[in-house]
Amino acid sequence: MSKIEEAQAILKELGLPDAQQNKISGYTLLALCNIEEKDKWSSAYKQSHGVSKGIMAFISENYQKDYAPNTREIFRRQVMHQFVQAGIADYNPDIPDLPVNSPRVHYALSEIALETIKTYKTKKWKQQVKRFKEQIGELKKKYSKDREMSRVPVTLPNGKVLQLSPGKHNEVQAAIVEEFASRFAQGSVLLYLGDTENKDLHIDKDKLESIGILITEHSKLPDVVIYDGAKNWLYLIEAVTSHGPMSPKRIVELENFLKDCKAGKIYISAFPDFSEFKKHTNNIAWETEVWIMEFPEHMIHFNGDKFIGPR
């Protein structure tokens, strides 16, 4: 393996999360260890490095990998912050009382990380990794535990509780089911609810197919689909955080996908707050609805001669 591949393997075995097993993290570890391509890991040594003139300069000089100056914050926030939490690096070990915004901010390998890494590819490696984990713990497991604790619960009308992965997008989806549906789609049933980690977290294929919606692995349903059997209305709802709203292009796609569905279709863009809504106003299709989590009792209708209902 190349040195960058070995560095990534070390990070994996030390229990770093997947996001900190990438190449930028591997190169950072090489810089902190002062390891060049032909060096042995046993020659690693501790030396304090700043981000730009230390870590990034080392990577450029020794691995011909040049990162743009504006990626400094990526190194700091997505690599070094986690390295410090994982016990791999120490923050400002030479001058512990440095202010956060000081240009002299620096990092160095922790003593136990150095001792461990120097044994890589030796008989002592596995025992040293075990010692490291016992003393420091695995950041990957800690992050996983924190992630489970911060999941977003959503209660369905039948009382069943689903656990959505954490994040603003899923908070909006939970509010659609619990807040929007109870106000504007009473008596309806939830046919589909995606999740950022599991796009088919909740899906009623039988009911969807009974109203003319054939589901395959290539189906692109909106984030939330709710059906009112009494009115034969189908609520098609996009939760808008990073992805777009019910745009004219999206409406055309859905109309084509739902060509065999005879239910009346209601297209809705749901936003977490008014500021997010304002970012997308020029891309929302006419004759669609807008619901904002921040103001759950209100709806906005984009033009037309009547409010919520199929066209």
Secondary structure, 3 states (H helix, E strand, C coil): CCHHHHHHHHHHHCCCCHHHCCHHHHHHHHHHHCCCCCCCHHHCCCCCECHHHHHHHHHHHHHCCCCCHHHHHHHHHHHHHHHHHCCCEEECCCCCCCCCCCCCCCEEECHHHHHHHCCCCCCCHHHHHHHHHHHHCCHHHHHHHHHHHCCEEEECCCCCEEEECCCHHHHHHHHHHHHHHHHHCCCCEEEEECCCCCCCCEECHHHHHHCCCCCCCCCCCCCEEEEECCCCEEEEEEECCCCCCCCHHHHHHHHHHCCCCCCEEEEEEEECCHHHHHHCHHHCCCCCEEEECCCCCCEEECCCCCCCCCC
